[in-house]
Amino acid sequence: MKLTVLGSAGSFPAPDSACSAYLVQAEGFTLLLDFGSGSLSPLQRHVDPYSIDAIVLTHLHADHIMDACPYVVMRRYAPGAPFPVVPLYGPSGTADRLATAYGGEGEHGCRALSDVYDIHTIEPGQIQLGPLTLTFRRVCHPVETFGVRIEHEGRSLVYSSDTARCDSIDELASGCDTFLCEASYLEGRPNPPEVHMTGREAGECAAAAGVGRLLLTHLVRPWGDEQQTLSEAKSAYNGPVAVVHPDDVYEI
């Protein structure tokens, strides 16, 4: 598999990064994992934007979904339209949330945006998307949120989404090759319970799960410190660790 970082900023776009969005590709299949604010722009730098085979939205906070709205315009009104509908997987309420964000009933009465998206509700468990096997587990965040494990030909990538430290993310990440984990806050600063992790907590999770590599994401950059986050993670995890940035590419 190939992982491409489109955006890694937490909560709102940073001056140099869109919000959460990642491409996972294998055997010519392209999965878009989250579609946060500003990410439609870097998406176009890396792939033909009409070539997305499936989309997964891990939860319905704006910094993980909002560019799914302008993408409707791109697909609905392009000179080459209509295009095949895109399978889109999200928590319960995804269809209504996207339609409301897009503009209520919208053009042509397409409230569910059904001319662009074929929307499916995520449940804990396993699905197959093209050559990729996805396993979903609910994680600890104020709204329904899913961590996801993606496997292909014996290799595994786990994405924490947004979560506080919890048993389900430890179990989901167990033994994975690459763990893409949020690290939103710094130790010693206010961190509301059951919302996000610090770099140290991400490192502790990676160590407990025995992962092969830790990639830190979702840093709230104006309030944080990348080097401190990295140092905190390394204090708890002895394996390879890095903070991801837009346009980074990783082979899994």
Secondary structure, DSSP 8 states (H G I E B T S, - for coil): -EEEEEEEESSS-BTTBEESEEEEEETTEEEEEEE-TTTHHHHHHHS-GGG--EEE----SHHHHTTHHHHHHHHHSSTT-----EEEEESTTHHHHHHHHHTTT-GGG-TT-TTTEEEEE--SEEEEETTEEEEEEE-BSSS--EEEEEEETTEEEEE--S-BS-HHHHHHHTT-SEEEEE--B-TTS---TTT--BHHHHHHHHHHHT-S-EEEE-B-GGGS-HHHHHHHHHHH--S-EEE--TT-EEE-
